[in-house]
């Protein structure tokens, strides 16, 4: 595998990690809709805020790991063989 291909693979994995972080944060903060999407069963602000605060360390770890992989992949792909 050439350096360019390895760099592109790392970049793709990094972008997937960033996407995973965003989806994970949204899933934890929203908590999934109840049986129906009606206004009466919405979650209060305090519940959403506490869920976001609990999920933030995992989001930060996943997002920064993905960013590091993207940067490493771009550097690897740009380095001459």
N, C-alpha and C positions, 0 to 999 in steps of 0.2 A: 504494500500500500504506500503510495507516495505521500509526501508531507502535505501537499495540497488537499488530497482526498481525506487524510486524517484530520486536517484542520476544518474542512467542511463538515465532517462527521461530528467533531466536537462542537462546532457552532450549532448544528441541528439539535444535538442533545441538550445543549445549553438553552436554546429557545424552547424546547419541550419542557425543561425544568421550570423556566419562567412561566410558561402557560399553566403548568401544574400548580405552581404557587398561587396564581391568580384564581384558578378554578377552586382550589382548596379553600382559599380565603372567602370566596363568595359562597361556597357551600356551607362553611362554618358560620358565617355571619348571617346568612339568610336562614339557614337551618332547614331548607326545603319547605315548600308550601304545605299548608295543612290539606285536609281532604279537598277543599275547594279554595278558590282564590277570592273569597269574599272579604269585604272590608271589616266585618265584625270579628274575624278571627286573626287579624294581623298581630304581629308581635310588637310589644311596646318598645319604645326607644331604649329604655334601660336594659332590656334583655339583648337587643341587638348590639348595643355598645359593649356590654360585658362579654358577649360572644366574640366580638372583634378583638377585644383586648386579650382574651385567652388564646385566640388563634394567631395573633401577630408574631410571636417568636418563631413559630413554624413557618409562617409566610416569609419572614425576613431571612431565615436560614435557606429555604428553598430558592427564593429569588436571588439572593447574593451568590449562592452556589451556581445557579444558572448563568448569572452575569459573568462570573469568573470563568466558566467553561466557554462562553461566547468569546470573551477577550482572549483566552488561551488559544482557541480555535482560529481566530482571526490572525493572531500573531504567527501561529504555526503555518497557516496557509500563505501568508505573505512572505515568509522566510524563503530565500532562494535555496534551491536544492544543492 
